[in-house]
Amino acid sequence: MAETQPAVKVFGAEWCAPCHVAKEYLKSKGVAYDYINVDDNREAGMQISTKTGWSAIPIIQIGDEYILGFNREKIEGALREHKLI
């Protein structure tokens, strides 16, 4: 049985420069991710804000780990931990 990859999600907005940097970084690493535009999907934005206690973006979810902002070290560490790179 194939092992499923942990979900990678980027919660962001089109006007958010760090959100674009995060998406480009994941693409450069060959990591598939779901992008949730919190301006278009306010319910998802409110849910992630309630879950994490954060109101800033981007919020990057890798498996069950959440990272606030574009923090290359934390993102790369989580990707390695989940064997995505």
N, C-alpha and C positions, 0 to 999 in steps of 0.2 A: 504494500500500500504506500502511495507517495505521501511524503511528509508535506504538509501545507506550510507555506511561507507565512511568517507573521505579517499582519497588515501594516502598511506604511501609509499614513495619511498626513496631508499638509492642510491645516486649517488656516486660511489666509484671505486676502482681498487683492484685487487688481491694483489698487493704489499703494500697496505696501511693498516698498523696495526690498526689505529683507525676505519677504515671501518669495519674490522672484529669484533672489539669490539661492534660497533653500531649494526651490524646484530645479534650478539649473544644476546645483550641486548634486542632487539625487540623480538627475539625468546623466551627469558626467560619470557617475559611479555605476550606471546601468541598473539603478534600482527603480522598479516599478512602484508607483504610488498613486493614491487617489487624492485629488485636489478638491477641497470643499471650500467654495467661496462663501464666506460668512455674510457678505453683503446680499448675495442671492439666496442663501439658505440660513436665514436668521435663527430658525429653530435649532439647527446643528450648531451654530455659533453659541447660542445660549446653553445648549447641553454641554458642550466642551468647556465653556466658562464655568458652569456649575460644577462639573466633574473635577476640574483642575484648580479652581479658585483664581484662575488668571483671566484678565480681560484684554491682554495685549495679544498681538499676533506677530509672526506665525507661531502656531502651536503645532509641533511635529510629533506624531504618534508613531512609535516603532514598537510593534507588539503591544505590551502592556506598559511601556515607558512613554512618558510625555516630556518633551523638551520645549522650553519657551525661548523663542527667538532663534536666530541663526547662530548656533554655537557649533562650529565645525568639529571641535574635539568631542563634544558630547554626542553629536549625530554620528560621527564615525565610530565612536566606541559602541554605541547602541547597534549600529549596523553590523559591526564585527561580532558583537555578543550574540546577535540573532542569526549570524552566518549569512548575511545578505551581501557581504563583500569579502 
